[in-house]
Amino acid sequence: MAEEKLEAALDEKEESLSETGVHQFMTFKSGSECYGIELKYVNEIMGIQPITEIPEVEDYIKGLINLRGKIVPVIDVRIRFKQAPFEYNDRTCIIIVDVKNTVIGLIVETIADVVTIKDEDIEPPPALSSGKLKNKYVYGLGKTGDSVKLLLDPEKLIKDEDLQVLDEVVDEEG
């Protein structure tokens, strides 16, 4: 059900809703939390694939996958959020996103749903910490019914210096 809704939403994502103050988010679970990424970043969802490890990179960068002949780096969202790693299973998915003109795979535990959230239902996250770590990846809290989704800024999930390293590795591999 959720995957069919997601496919339909991805097909329609070209019709931008943002001018109307409405945004669509693909939501997924990581630990006990539900996160959302705006659909404009999402290219596709796929099951877990064989991953080729890359030596000497950040621990959250799991390696590279072959996506129809294109080499794509993948990161584990749980490890990126400093959560305990989890064992990949048949519900584990890779969300293929386009961030800063780079295609990246985000490994997540399970896809939840596609939700539509109005601008007025998105609030800035509370300041829970100080310094540069404050709200590092979450740019907003989206209220949907009785629940709250942590809305991610995909551009902050991966560091610019990591993108440079990955671009070099992908150029060598591809």
HUSULDA-V456571 format. One record per backbone hydrogen bond with DSSP energy under -0.5 kcal/mol. CO is the residue of the C=O (numbers start at 1). NH is the residue of the N-H. If there is no record, write none. Layout:
# HUSULDA-V456571
CO_NH + CO_NH
This chain:
# HUSULDA-V456571
1_5 + 2_6 + 3_7 + 4_8 + 5_9 + 6_10 + 7_11 + 8_12 + 9_13 + 10_13 + 12_15 + 14_16 + 17_20 + 17_22 + 18_21 + 21_119 + 23_117 + 24_39 + 25_27 + 25_115 + 26_37 + 27_112 + 27_113 + 28_35 + 29_109 + 29_110 + 30_33 + 33_30 + 33_35 + 34_150 + 35_28 + 36_152 + 37_26 + 38_41 + 39_42 + 41_98 + 44_96 + 46_94 + 51_53 + 52_64 + 54_57 + 58_61 + 60_62 + 60_76 + 63_74 + 64_52 + 65_67 + 65_72 + 66_68 + 67_70 + 70_67 + 70_72 + 72_65 + 73_105 + 74_62 + 74_63 + 75_77 + 75_107 + 76_80 + 77_81 + 78_83 + 79_82 + 89_92 + 92_48 + 93_95 + 93_108 + 94_46 + 94_96 + 95_97 + 95_106 + 96_43 + 96_44 + 97_99 + 97_104 + 99_102 + 102_99 + 102_104 + 103_73 + 104_97 + 105_75 + 105_107 + 106_95 + 106_108 + 107_77 + 108_93 + 110_29 + 113_27 + 113_115 + 115_25 + 117_23 + 118_121 + 119_122 + 121_123 + 121_143 + 123_141 + 126_128 + 130_133 + 131_134 + 133_136 + 137_139 + 137_153 + 140_142 + 140_151 + 141_123 + 141_143 + 142_144 + 142_149 + 144_147 + 147_144 + 149_142 + 149_151 + 150_36 + 150_152 + 151_139 + 151_140 + 152_154 + 153_156 + 154_157 + 154_158 + 159_163 + 160_164 + 161_165 + 162_166 + 163_167 + 164_168 + 165_169 + 166_170 + 167_171 + 168_172 + 169_173 + 170_174
